[in-house]
Amino acid sequence: MKTLVIHPDDPSTDFLKEIYLGKGWTVINDHIITQSRSRVADLIKGHDRIIMMGHGHSHGLFMSCINPEMVYLLREKQCICIWCNADNFVLRYRLKGFYTGMFISEVDEARYFGINVSQEMIDRSNRDFAFEMRLCLDHDDPKLIYEEIKSTYVGVHTVYQFNNDRLYYRDGQSVLSDMKLIIN
């Protein structure tokens, strides 16, 4: 499967690089390219699976042109969306694939949700997520990616559970969440 990774360069999300290092996929990290609508559109058109990751919000991926204007291209692709509140983006625009909701990757985010853990504990969770996700992406089927990451990304403190509870899969018609089917 021809895979494109869009991961705007940001030291606070460097742990995500483990997911794609050495995989031979097309990777764009450069801010100039990730924000160039025409260049990103051309790259999306030439790939089957689009992995988008970093910091984000319900309207898209920060430091990139992944926003509502790119949805028309993403609807025909298998999407992997790893950023905070990607669930809102995927559901609003009815994309298909694997995606995350709010994902704790920094201590301030944990504190906001009343979770008292150290940055070292969060860093361990981040490394474990990236390692497990790397292995799961060997599957071409996003439903299998979802099922495998849900079962392998488990850990010893509440950040793992918080993040795991916010991993989703959408096939275009319905959503899998904690192995429950939700029609939307």
Rosetta constraint file for C-alpha pairs under 8 A:
AtomPair CA 1 CA 47 HARMONIC 7.98 0.50
AtomPair CA 1 CA 48 HARMONIC 6.22 0.50
AtomPair CA 1 CA 49 HARMONIC 6.95 0.50
AtomPair CA 1 CA 140 HARMONIC 6.89 0.50
AtomPair CA 2 CA 25 HARMONIC 7.19 0.50
AtomPair CA 2 CA 46 HARMONIC 7.98 0.50
AtomPair CA 2 CA 47 HARMONIC 5.07 0.50
AtomPair CA 2 CA 48 HARMONIC 5.28 0.50
AtomPair CA 2 CA 49 HARMONIC 6.31 0.50
AtomPair CA 3 CA 25 HARMONIC 5.41 0.50
AtomPair CA 3 CA 26 HARMONIC 6.37 0.50
AtomPair CA 3 CA 47 HARMONIC 5.63 0.50
AtomPair CA 3 CA 48 HARMONIC 6.07 0.50
AtomPair CA 3 CA 49 HARMONIC 4.74 0.50
AtomPair CA 3 CA 50 HARMONIC 5.89 0.50
AtomPair CA 3 CA 51 HARMONIC 7.30 0.50
AtomPair CA 4 CA 25 HARMONIC 6.05 0.50
AtomPair CA 4 CA 26 HARMONIC 4.83 0.50
AtomPair CA 4 CA 27 HARMONIC 5.94 0.50
AtomPair CA 4 CA 28 HARMONIC 7.91 0.50
AtomPair CA 4 CA 43 HARMONIC 7.37 0.50
AtomPair CA 4 CA 44 HARMONIC 7.02 0.50
AtomPair CA 4 CA 47 HARMONIC 6.13 0.50
AtomPair CA 4 CA 48 HARMONIC 7.91 0.50
AtomPair CA 4 CA 49 HARMONIC 6.28 0.50
AtomPair CA 4 CA 50 HARMONIC 4.91 0.50
AtomPair CA 4 CA 51 HARMONIC 6.06 0.50
AtomPair CA 5 CA 20 HARMONIC 7.78 0.50
AtomPair CA 5 CA 25 HARMONIC 7.05 0.50
AtomPair CA 5 CA 26 HARMONIC 6.09 0.50
AtomPair CA 5 CA 27 HARMONIC 4.63 0.50
AtomPair CA 5 CA 28 HARMONIC 6.21 0.50
AtomPair CA 5 CA 50 HARMONIC 6.01 0.50
AtomPair CA 5 CA 51 HARMONIC 4.64 0.50
AtomPair CA 5 CA 52 HARMONIC 5.90 0.50
AtomPair CA 5 CA 53 HARMONIC 7.84 0.50
AtomPair CA 6 CA 27 HARMONIC 6.14 0.50
AtomPair CA 6 CA 28 HARMONIC 5.17 0.50
AtomPair CA 6 CA 29 HARMONIC 6.40 0.50
AtomPair CA 6 CA 34 HARMONIC 6.90 0.50
AtomPair CA 6 CA 50 HARMONIC 7.53 0.50
AtomPair CA 6 CA 51 HARMONIC 6.12 0.50
AtomPair CA 6 CA 52 HARMONIC 4.75 0.50
AtomPair CA 6 CA 53 HARMONIC 6.41 0.50
AtomPair CA 7 CA 27 HARMONIC 7.44 0.50
AtomPair CA 7 CA 28 HARMONIC 6.24 0.50
AtomPair CA 7 CA 29 HARMONIC 5.07 0.50
AtomPair CA 7 CA 34 HARMONIC 7.91 0.50
AtomPair CA 7 CA 52 HARMONIC 6.01 0.50
AtomPair CA 7 CA 53 HARMONIC 5.10 0.50
AtomPair CA 7 CA 54 HARMONIC 5.86 0.50
AtomPair CA 8 CA 28 HARMONIC 7.16 0.50
AtomPair CA 8 CA 29 HARMONIC 4.46 0.50
AtomPair CA 8 CA 30 HARMONIC 6.21 0.50
AtomPair CA 8 CA 31 HARMONIC 5.95 0.50
AtomPair CA 8 CA 34 HARMONIC 6.40 0.50
AtomPair CA 8 CA 53 HARMONIC 7.68 0.50
AtomPair CA 8 CA 54 HARMONIC 6.62 0.50
AtomPair CA 8 CA 62 HARMONIC 7.80 0.50
AtomPair CA 8 CA 63 HARMONIC 6.12 0.50
AtomPair CA 8 CA 64 HARMONIC 6.71 0.50
AtomPair CA 9 CA 13 HARMONIC 7.79 0.50
AtomPair CA 9 CA 14 HARMONIC 7.67 0.50
AtomPair CA 9 CA 29 HARMONIC 5.00 0.50
AtomPair CA 9 CA 30 HARMONIC 6.28 0.50
AtomPair CA 9 CA 31 HARMONIC 6.83 0.50
AtomPair CA 10 CA 14 HARMONIC 6.51 0.50
AtomPair CA 10 CA 54 HARMONIC 7.68 0.50
AtomPair CA 13 CA 17 HARMONIC 7.81 0.50
AtomPair CA 13 CA 54 HARMONIC 5.85 0.50
AtomPair CA 13 CA 55 HARMONIC 7.51 0.50
AtomPair CA 15 CA 126 HARMONIC 6.52 0.50
AtomPair CA 15 CA 127 HARMONIC 6.09 0.50
AtomPair CA 15 CA 130 HARMONIC 6.68 0.50
AtomPair CA 16 CA 20 HARMONIC 7.89 0.50
AtomPair CA 16 CA 53 HARMONIC 7.63 0.50
AtomPair CA 16 CA 54 HARMONIC 7.68 0.50
AtomPair CA 16 CA 126 HARMONIC 7.86 0.50
AtomPair CA 16 CA 127 HARMONIC 7.90 0.50
AtomPair CA 16 CA 130 HARMONIC 5.54 0.50
AtomPair CA 17 CA 21 HARMONIC 6.01 0.50
AtomPair CA 17 CA 130 HARMONIC 7.75 0.50
AtomPair CA 18 CA 130 HARMONIC 5.83 0.50
AtomPair CA 18 CA 131 HARMONIC 6.49 0.50
AtomPair CA 18 CA 134 HARMONIC 6.89 0.50
AtomPair CA 19 CA 130 HARMONIC 5.33 0.50
AtomPair CA 19 CA 131 HARMONIC 6.46 0.50
AtomPair CA 19 CA 133 HARMONIC 6.16 0.50
AtomPair CA 19 CA 134 HARMONIC 4.22 0.50
AtomPair CA 19 CA 135 HARMONIC 7.98 0.50
AtomPair CA 20 CA 24 HARMONIC 7.96 0.50
AtomPair CA 20 CA 25 HARMONIC 7.25 0.50
AtomPair CA 20 CA 134 HARMONIC 6.62 0.50
AtomPair CA 28 CA 33 HARMONIC 6.98 0.50
AtomPair CA 28 CA 34 HARMONIC 6.56 0.50
AtomPair CA 29 CA 33 HARMONIC 7.59 0.50
AtomPair CA 29 CA 34 HARMONIC 6.69 0.50
AtomPair CA 30 CA 34 HARMONIC 6.07 0.50
AtomPair CA 31 CA 35 HARMONIC 5.96 0.50
AtomPair CA 31 CA 63 HARMONIC 6.61 0.50
AtomPair CA 31 CA 64 HARMONIC 7.06 0.50
AtomPair CA 32 CA 36 HARMONIC 6.33 0.50
AtomPair CA 33 CA 39 HARMONIC 6.62 0.50
AtomPair CA 33 CA 40 HARMONIC 6.98 0.50
AtomPair CA 34 CA 40 HARMONIC 6.48 0.50
AtomPair CA 34 CA 63 HARMONIC 7.04 0.50
AtomPair CA 34 CA 64 HARMONIC 4.70 0.50
AtomPair CA 34 CA 65 HARMONIC 6.29 0.50
AtomPair CA 35 CA 40 HARMONIC 7.70 0.50
AtomPair CA 35 CA 63 HARMONIC 6.57 0.50
AtomPair CA 35 CA 64 HARMONIC 4.39 0.50
AtomPair CA 35 CA 65 HARMONIC 4.75 0.50
AtomPair CA 36 CA 40 HARMONIC 6.08 0.50
AtomPair CA 36 CA 64 HARMONIC 7.75 0.50
AtomPair CA 36 CA 65 HARMONIC 6.59 0.50
AtomPair CA 37 CA 41 HARMONIC 5.91 0.50
AtomPair CA 37 CA 65 HARMONIC 5.76 0.50
AtomPair CA 38 CA 42 HARMONIC 6.18 0.50
AtomPair CA 39 CA 43 HARMONIC 6.32 0.50
AtomPair CA 40 CA 44 HARMONIC 6.09 0.50
AtomPair CA 40 CA 65 HARMONIC 7.68 0.50
AtomPair CA 41 CA 45 HARMONIC 6.20 0.50
AtomPair CA 41 CA 70 HARMONIC 7.40 0.50
AtomPair CA 41 CA 73 HARMONIC 7.29 0.50
AtomPair CA 42 CA 46 HARMONIC 6.61 0.50
AtomPair CA 43 CA 47 HARMONIC 6.69 0.50
AtomPair CA 44 CA 48 HARMONIC 7.86 0.50
AtomPair CA 44 CA 50 HARMONIC 6.92 0.50
AtomPair CA 44 CA 73 HARMONIC 7.03 0.50
AtomPair CA 44 CA 74 HARMONIC 7.59 0.50
AtomPair CA 45 CA 73 HARMONIC 7.02 0.50
AtomPair CA 47 CA 77 HARMONIC 7.92 0.50
AtomPair CA 48 CA 77 HARMONIC 5.65 0.50
AtomPair CA 48 CA 78 HARMONIC 6.36 0.50
AtomPair CA 49 CA 77 HARMONIC 5.76 0.50
AtomPair CA 49 CA 78 HARMONIC 4.66 0.50
AtomPair CA 49 CA 79 HARMONIC 5.86 0.50
AtomPair CA 49 CA 80 HARMONIC 7.58 0.50
AtomPair CA 50 CA 74 HARMONIC 7.81 0.50
AtomPair CA 50 CA 77 HARMONIC 6.80 0.50
AtomPair CA 50 CA 78 HARMONIC 6.26 0.50
AtomPair CA 50 CA 79 HARMONIC 5.01 0.50
AtomPair CA 50 CA 80 HARMONIC 6.19 0.50
AtomPair CA 51 CA 79 HARMONIC 5.97 0.50
AtomPair CA 51 CA 80 HARMONIC 4.55 0.50
AtomPair CA 51 CA 81 HARMONIC 6.11 0.50
AtomPair CA 51 CA 82 HARMONIC 7.76 0.50
AtomPair CA 52 CA 61 HARMONIC 7.45 0.50
AtomPair CA 52 CA 79 HARMONIC 7.65 0.50
AtomPair CA 52 CA 80 HARMONIC 6.12 0.50
AtomPair CA 52 CA 81 HARMONIC 5.02 0.50
AtomPair CA 52 CA 82 HARMONIC 6.14 0.50
AtomPair CA 52 CA 83 HARMONIC 7.84 0.50
AtomPair CA 53 CA 61 HARMONIC 7.22 0.50
AtomPair CA 53 CA 81 HARMONIC 6.02 0.50
AtomPair CA 53 CA 82 HARMONIC 4.54 0.50
AtomPair CA 53 CA 83 HARMONIC 5.53 0.50
AtomPair CA 54 CA 61 HARMONIC 6.90 0.50
AtomPair CA 54 CA 62 HARMONIC 7.29 0.50
AtomPair CA 54 CA 82 HARMONIC 6.59 0.50
AtomPair CA 54 CA 83 HARMONIC 5.36 0.50
AtomPair CA 55 CA 61 HARMONIC 6.23 0.50
AtomPair CA 55 CA 62 HARMONIC 5.63 0.50
AtomPair CA 55 CA 83 HARMONIC 5.20 0.50
AtomPair CA 55 CA 84 HARMONIC 6.27 0.50
AtomPair CA 56 CA 60 HARMONIC 5.76 0.50
AtomPair CA 56 CA 61 HARMONIC 4.25 0.50
AtomPair CA 56 CA 62 HARMONIC 4.75 0.50
AtomPair CA 56 CA 83 HARMONIC 5.23 0.50
AtomPair CA 56 CA 84 HARMONIC 5.46 0.50
AtomPair CA 56 CA 85 HARMONIC 6.94 0.50
AtomPair CA 56 CA 86 HARMONIC 7.15 0.50
AtomPair CA 57 CA 61 HARMONIC 6.51 0.50
AtomPair CA 57 CA 62 HARMONIC 7.36 0.50
AtomPair CA 57 CA 83 HARMONIC 7.28 0.50
AtomPair CA 57 CA 84 HARMONIC 5.80 0.50
AtomPair CA 57 CA 85 HARMONIC 5.19 0.50
AtomPair CA 57 CA 86 HARMONIC 6.43 0.50
AtomPair CA 57 CA 89 HARMONIC 7.86 0.50
AtomPair CA 58 CA 84 HARMONIC 7.84 0.50
AtomPair CA 58 CA 85 HARMONIC 5.21 0.50
AtomPair CA 58 CA 86 HARMONIC 5.80 0.50
AtomPair CA 58 CA 87 HARMONIC 7.29 0.50
AtomPair CA 58 CA 88 HARMONIC 4.99 0.50
AtomPair CA 58 CA 89 HARMONIC 4.94 0.50
AtomPair CA 59 CA 67 HARMONIC 5.74 0.50
AtomPair CA 59 CA 68 HARMONIC 6.70 0.50
AtomPair CA 59 CA 88 HARMONIC 7.71 0.50
AtomPair CA 59 CA 89 HARMONIC 5.72 0.50
AtomPair CA 60 CA 65 HARMONIC 8.00 0.50
AtomPair CA 60 CA 66 HARMONIC 5.42 0.50
AtomPair CA 60 CA 67 HARMONIC 4.46 0.50
AtomPair CA 60 CA 68 HARMONIC 7.19 0.50
AtomPair CA 60 CA 86 HARMONIC 7.02 0.50
AtomPair CA 60 CA 89 HARMONIC 6.38 0.50
AtomPair CA 61 CA 65 HARMONIC 7.39 0.50
AtomPair CA 61 CA 66 HARMONIC 5.44 0.50
AtomPair CA 61 CA 67 HARMONIC 6.75 0.50
AtomPair CA 61 CA 83 HARMONIC 7.03 0.50
AtomPair CA 62 CA 66 HARMONIC 7.86 0.50
AtomPair CA 65 CA 70 HARMONIC 7.34 0.50
AtomPair CA 66 CA 70 HARMONIC 5.91 0.50
AtomPair CA 66 CA 71 HARMONIC 7.95 0.50
AtomPair CA 67 CA 71 HARMONIC 6.97 0.50
AtomPair CA 68 CA 93 HARMONIC 7.79 0.50
AtomPair CA 70 CA 74 HARMONIC 6.54 0.50
AtomPair CA 71 CA 75 HARMONIC 6.04 0.50
AtomPair CA 71 CA 93 HARMONIC 6.86 0.50
AtomPair CA 71 CA 95 HARMONIC 7.94 0.50
AtomPair CA 72 CA 76 HARMONIC 7.71 0.50
AtomPair CA 73 CA 77 HARMONIC 7.31 0.50
AtomPair CA 74 CA 78 HARMONIC 7.65 0.50
AtomPair CA 74 CA 79 HARMONIC 7.07 0.50
AtomPair CA 74 CA 95 HARMONIC 6.94 0.50
AtomPair CA 75 CA 94 HARMONIC 7.37 0.50
AtomPair CA 75 CA 95 HARMONIC 5.25 0.50
AtomPair CA 75 CA 96 HARMONIC 7.07 0.50
AtomPair CA 77 CA 96 HARMONIC 7.60 0.50
AtomPair CA 78 CA 96 HARMONIC 6.15 0.50
AtomPair CA 78 CA 97 HARMONIC 5.48 0.50
AtomPair CA 78 CA 142 HARMONIC 7.55 0.50
AtomPair CA 79 CA 95 HARMONIC 7.25 0.50
AtomPair CA 79 CA 96 HARMONIC 6.08 0.50
AtomPair CA 79 CA 97 HARMONIC 4.80 0.50
AtomPair CA 79 CA 98 HARMONIC 6.46 0.50
AtomPair CA 79 CA 99 HARMONIC 7.83 0.50
AtomPair CA 80 CA 97 HARMONIC 5.79 0.50
AtomPair CA 80 CA 98 HARMONIC 4.87 0.50
AtomPair CA 80 CA 99 HARMONIC 5.68 0.50
AtomPair CA 80 CA 142 HARMONIC 7.89 0.50
AtomPair CA 81 CA 86 HARMONIC 6.13 0.50
AtomPair CA 81 CA 97 HARMONIC 7.92 0.50
AtomPair CA 81 CA 98 HARMONIC 6.36 0.50
AtomPair CA 81 CA 99 HARMONIC 4.50 0.50
AtomPair CA 81 CA 100 HARMONIC 6.48 0.50
AtomPair CA 82 CA 86 HARMONIC 6.71 0.50
AtomPair CA 82 CA 99 HARMONIC 5.72 0.50
AtomPair CA 82 CA 100 HARMONIC 5.46 0.50
AtomPair CA 83 CA 99 HARMONIC 7.92 0.50
AtomPair CA 83 CA 100 HARMONIC 6.28 0.50
AtomPair CA 83 CA 101 HARMONIC 7.29 0.50
AtomPair CA 83 CA 102 HARMONIC 7.42 0.50
AtomPair CA 83 CA 103 HARMONIC 6.96 0.50
AtomPair CA 84 CA 100 HARMONIC 6.65 0.50
AtomPair CA 84 CA 101 HARMONIC 5.52 0.50
AtomPair CA 84 CA 102 HARMONIC 4.29 0.50
AtomPair CA 84 CA 103 HARMONIC 5.24 0.50
AtomPair CA 84 CA 104 HARMONIC 7.99 0.50
AtomPair CA 85 CA 89 HARMONIC 7.18 0.50
AtomPair CA 85 CA 100 HARMONIC 6.63 0.50
AtomPair CA 85 CA 101 HARMONIC 4.37 0.50
AtomPair CA 85 CA 102 HARMONIC 4.87 0.50
AtomPair CA 85 CA 103 HARMONIC 7.70 0.50
AtomPair CA 86 CA 90 HARMONIC 6.12 0.50
AtomPair CA 86 CA 99 HARMONIC 6.25 0.50
AtomPair CA 86 CA 100 HARMONIC 5.59 0.50
AtomPair CA 86 CA 101 HARMONIC 5.56 0.50
AtomPair CA 86 CA 102 HARMONIC 7.67 0.50
AtomPair CA 87 CA 91 HARMONIC 5.99 0.50
AtomPair CA 87 CA 99 HARMONIC 6.18 0.50
AtomPair CA 87 CA 100 HARMONIC 5.72 0.50
AtomPair CA 87 CA 101 HARMONIC 4.89 0.50
AtomPair CA 87 CA 168 HARMONIC 7.66 0.50
AtomPair CA 88 CA 92 HARMONIC 5.88 0.50
AtomPair CA 88 CA 101 HARMONIC 7.54 0.50
AtomPair CA 89 CA 93 HARMONIC 6.20 0.50
AtomPair CA 90 CA 94 HARMONIC 5.58 0.50
AtomPair CA 90 CA 95 HARMONIC 5.01 0.50
AtomPair CA 90 CA 96 HARMONIC 7.23 0.50
AtomPair CA 90 CA 99 HARMONIC 7.52 0.50
AtomPair CA 91 CA 95 HARMONIC 6.69 0.50
AtomPair CA 94 CA 172 HARMONIC 6.35 0.50
AtomPair CA 95 CA 170 HARMONIC 7.41 0.50
AtomPair CA 95 CA 172 HARMONIC 6.29 0.50
AtomPair CA 96 CA 169 HARMONIC 7.45 0.50
AtomPair CA 96 CA 170 HARMONIC 5.02 0.50
AtomPair CA 96 CA 171 HARMONIC 5.08 0.50
AtomPair CA 96 CA 172 HARMONIC 4.93 0.50
AtomPair CA 97 CA 142 HARMONIC 5.43 0.50
AtomPair CA 97 CA 143 HARMONIC 7.37 0.50
AtomPair CA 97 CA 169 HARMONIC 5.54 0.50
AtomPair CA 97 CA 170 HARMONIC 5.30 0.50
AtomPair CA 97 CA 171 HARMONIC 6.15 0.50
AtomPair CA 97 CA 172 HARMONIC 7.93 0.50
AtomPair CA 98 CA 142 HARMONIC 5.73 0.50
AtomPair CA 98 CA 143 HARMONIC 7.30 0.50
AtomPair CA 98 CA 145 HARMONIC 7.31 0.50
AtomPair CA 98 CA 146 HARMONIC 6.20 0.50
AtomPair CA 98 CA 167 HARMONIC 7.56 0.50
AtomPair CA 98 CA 168 HARMONIC 5.76 0.50
AtomPair CA 98 CA 169 HARMONIC 4.46 0.50
AtomPair CA 98 CA 170 HARMONIC 6.59 0.50
AtomPair CA 99 CA 167 HARMONIC 6.10 0.50
AtomPair CA 99 CA 168 HARMONIC 5.31 0.50
AtomPair CA 99 CA 169 HARMONIC 6.24 0.50
AtomPair CA 100 CA 166 HARMONIC 5.66 0.50
AtomPair CA 100 CA 167 HARMONIC 4.69 0.50
AtomPair CA 100 CA 168 HARMONIC 6.00 0.50
AtomPair CA 101 CA 163 HARMONIC 7.94 0.50
AtomPair CA 101 CA 166 HARMONIC 4.87 0.50
AtomPair CA 101 CA 167 HARMONIC 6.42 0.50
AtomPair CA 101 CA 168 HARMONIC 7.73 0.50
AtomPair CA 102 CA 163 HARMONIC 7.25 0.50
AtomPair CA 102 CA 166 HARMONIC 6.54 0.50
AtomPair CA 103 CA 162 HARMONIC 7.71 0.50
AtomPair CA 103 CA 163 HARMONIC 5.27 0.50
AtomPair CA 103 CA 166 HARMONIC 7.15 0.50
AtomPair CA 104 CA 109 HARMONIC 5.65 0.50
AtomPair CA 104 CA 110 HARMONIC 5.95 0.50
AtomPair CA 104 CA 122 HARMONIC 7.63 0.50
AtomPair CA 104 CA 159 HARMONIC 6.75 0.50
AtomPair CA 104 CA 162 HARMONIC 7.71 0.50
AtomPair CA 104 CA 163 HARMONIC 6.45 0.50
AtomPair CA 105 CA 109 HARMONIC 7.08 0.50
AtomPair CA 105 CA 110 HARMONIC 7.91 0.50
AtomPair CA 105 CA 122 HARMONIC 6.13 0.50
AtomPair CA 105 CA 123 HARMONIC 7.28 0.50
AtomPair CA 105 CA 125 HARMONIC 7.97 0.50
AtomPair CA 105 CA 126 HARMONIC 6.32 0.50
AtomPair CA 106 CA 110 HARMONIC 6.66 0.50
AtomPair CA 106 CA 119 HARMONIC 6.56 0.50
AtomPair CA 106 CA 122 HARMONIC 6.50 0.50
AtomPair CA 106 CA 123 HARMONIC 7.91 0.50
AtomPair CA 107 CA 111 HARMONIC 6.21 0.50
AtomPair CA 107 CA 117 HARMONIC 7.00 0.50
AtomPair CA 107 CA 118 HARMONIC 6.49 0.50
AtomPair CA 107 CA 119 HARMONIC 5.35 0.50
AtomPair CA 107 CA 122 HARMONIC 6.92 0.50
AtomPair CA 108 CA 112 HARMONIC 6.17 0.50
AtomPair CA 109 CA 113 HARMONIC 6.63 0.50
AtomPair CA 110 CA 114 HARMONIC 6.34 0.50
AtomPair CA 110 CA 115 HARMONIC 4.93 0.50
AtomPair CA 110 CA 116 HARMONIC 6.70 0.50
AtomPair CA 110 CA 117 HARMONIC 7.17 0.50
AtomPair CA 110 CA 159 HARMONIC 7.48 0.50
AtomPair CA 111 CA 115 HARMONIC 5.21 0.50
AtomPair CA 111 CA 116 HARMONIC 6.02 0.50
AtomPair CA 111 CA 117 HARMONIC 7.96 0.50
AtomPair CA 115 CA 158 HARMONIC 7.24 0.50
AtomPair CA 115 CA 159 HARMONIC 7.50 0.50
AtomPair CA 117 CA 121 HARMONIC 6.29 0.50
AtomPair CA 117 CA 122 HARMONIC 7.17 0.50
AtomPair CA 118 CA 122 HARMONIC 6.51 0.50
AtomPair CA 119 CA 123 HARMONIC 5.95 0.50
AtomPair CA 120 CA 124 HARMONIC 6.27 0.50
AtomPair CA 121 CA 125 HARMONIC 6.39 0.50
AtomPair CA 122 CA 126 HARMONIC 6.09 0.50
AtomPair CA 122 CA 159 HARMONIC 6.95 0.50
AtomPair CA 123 CA 127 HARMONIC 6.14 0.50
AtomPair CA 124 CA 128 HARMONIC 6.09 0.50
AtomPair CA 125 CA 129 HARMONIC 6.05 0.50
AtomPair CA 125 CA 155 HARMONIC 7.43 0.50
AtomPair CA 125 CA 159 HARMONIC 7.09 0.50
AtomPair CA 125 CA 160 HARMONIC 6.27 0.50
AtomPair CA 126 CA 130 HARMONIC 6.23 0.50
AtomPair CA 127 CA 131 HARMONIC 6.10 0.50
AtomPair CA 128 CA 132 HARMONIC 6.05 0.50
AtomPair CA 128 CA 153 HARMONIC 6.86 0.50
AtomPair CA 129 CA 133 HARMONIC 5.88 0.50
AtomPair CA 129 CA 153 HARMONIC 5.94 0.50
AtomPair CA 130 CA 134 HARMONIC 6.02 0.50
AtomPair CA 131 CA 135 HARMONIC 6.65 0.50
AtomPair CA 132 CA 136 HARMONIC 6.23 0.50
AtomPair CA 132 CA 149 HARMONIC 6.51 0.50
AtomPair CA 132 CA 152 HARMONIC 6.62 0.50
AtomPair CA 132 CA 153 HARMONIC 6.35 0.50
AtomPair CA 133 CA 137 HARMONIC 6.10 0.50
AtomPair CA 133 CA 145 HARMONIC 7.90 0.50
AtomPair CA 133 CA 149 HARMONIC 6.38 0.50
AtomPair CA 134 CA 138 HARMONIC 7.26 0.50
AtomPair CA 136 CA 144 HARMONIC 7.78 0.50
AtomPair CA 136 CA 145 HARMONIC 5.10 0.50
AtomPair CA 136 CA 148 HARMONIC 6.28 0.50
AtomPair CA 136 CA 149 HARMONIC 6.42 0.50
AtomPair CA 137 CA 145 HARMONIC 6.17 0.50
AtomPair CA 139 CA 144 HARMONIC 6.63 0.50
AtomPair CA 139 CA 145 HARMONIC 6.24 0.50
AtomPair CA 140 CA 144 HARMONIC 7.98 0.50
AtomPair CA 140 CA 145 HARMONIC 7.89 0.50
AtomPair CA 141 CA 145 HARMONIC 6.48 0.50
AtomPair CA 142 CA 146 HARMONIC 6.10 0.50
AtomPair CA 142 CA 169 HARMONIC 7.10 0.50
AtomPair CA 143 CA 147 HARMONIC 6.20 0.50
AtomPair CA 143 CA 169 HARMONIC 6.24 0.50
AtomPair CA 143 CA 170 HARMONIC 8.00 0.50
AtomPair CA 143 CA 171 HARMONIC 7.77 0.50
AtomPair CA 144 CA 148 HARMONIC 5.96 0.50
AtomPair CA 145 CA 149 HARMONIC 6.07 0.50
AtomPair CA 146 CA 150 HARMONIC 6.09 0.50
AtomPair CA 146 CA 167 HARMONIC 7.33 0.50
AtomPair CA 146 CA 168 HARMONIC 6.65 0.50
AtomPair CA 146 CA 169 HARMONIC 6.02 0.50
AtomPair CA 147 CA 151 HARMONIC 6.46 0.50
AtomPair CA 147 CA 179 HARMONIC 7.82 0.50
AtomPair CA 148 CA 152 HARMONIC 6.07 0.50
AtomPair CA 149 CA 153 HARMONIC 5.49 0.50
AtomPair CA 150 CA 154 HARMONIC 7.67 0.50
AtomPair CA 150 CA 164 HARMONIC 6.27 0.50
AtomPair CA 150 CA 167 HARMONIC 7.26 0.50
AtomPair CA 150 CA 178 HARMONIC 7.74 0.50
AtomPair CA 153 CA 160 HARMONIC 7.08 0.50
AtomPair CA 153 CA 164 HARMONIC 6.93 0.50
AtomPair CA 154 CA 160 HARMONIC 5.74 0.50
AtomPair CA 154 CA 161 HARMONIC 6.87 0.50
AtomPair CA 154 CA 164 HARMONIC 7.37 0.50
AtomPair CA 155 CA 160 HARMONIC 5.48 0.50
AtomPair CA 155 CA 161 HARMONIC 7.48 0.50
AtomPair CA 156 CA 160 HARMONIC 7.33 0.50
AtomPair CA 157 CA 161 HARMONIC 7.29 0.50
AtomPair CA 158 CA 162 HARMONIC 6.03 0.50
AtomPair CA 159 CA 163 HARMONIC 6.04 0.50
AtomPair CA 160 CA 164 HARMONIC 5.86 0.50
AtomPair CA 161 CA 165 HARMONIC 5.97 0.50
AtomPair CA 162 CA 166 HARMONIC 6.81 0.50
AtomPair CA 163 CA 167 HARMONIC 6.87 0.50
AtomPair CA 165 CA 177 HARMONIC 7.73 0.50
AtomPair CA 165 CA 178 HARMONIC 6.80 0.50
AtomPair CA 166 CA 177 HARMONIC 7.78 0.50
AtomPair CA 167 CA 177 HARMONIC 6.95 0.50
AtomPair CA 167 CA 178 HARMONIC 7.98 0.50
AtomPair CA 168 CA 175 HARMONIC 6.91 0.50
AtomPair CA 168 CA 176 HARMONIC 5.81 0.50
AtomPair CA 168 CA 177 HARMONIC 5.24 0.50
AtomPair CA 168 CA 178 HARMONIC 7.79 0.50
AtomPair CA 169 CA 175 HARMONIC 5.60 0.50
AtomPair CA 169 CA 176 HARMONIC 5.10 0.50
AtomPair CA 169 CA 177 HARMONIC 6.93 0.50
AtomPair CA 170 CA 174 HARMONIC 5.59 0.50
AtomPair CA 170 CA 175 HARMONIC 4.32 0.50
AtomPair CA 170 CA 176 HARMONIC 6.25 0.50
AtomPair CA 171 CA 175 HARMONIC 6.75 0.50
AtomPair CA 173 CA 183 HARMONIC 6.64 0.50
AtomPair CA 173 CA 184 HARMONIC 6.43 0.50
AtomPair CA 174 CA 181 HARMONIC 6.68 0.50
AtomPair CA 174 CA 182 HARMONIC 5.55 0.50
AtomPair CA 174 CA 183 HARMONIC 4.45 0.50
AtomPair CA 174 CA 184 HARMONIC 5.49 0.50
AtomPair CA 175 CA 180 HARMONIC 7.99 0.50
AtomPair CA 175 CA 181 HARMONIC 5.85 0.50
AtomPair CA 175 CA 182 HARMONIC 5.06 0.50
AtomPair CA 175 CA 183 HARMONIC 6.43 0.50
AtomPair CA 175 CA 184 HARMONIC 7.21 0.50
AtomPair CA 176 CA 180 HARMONIC 5.44 0.50
AtomPair CA 176 CA 181 HARMONIC 4.94 0.50
AtomPair CA 176 CA 182 HARMONIC 6.34 0.50
AtomPair CA 177 CA 181 HARMONIC 6.79 0.50
AtomPair CA 177 CA 182 HARMONIC 7.60 0.50
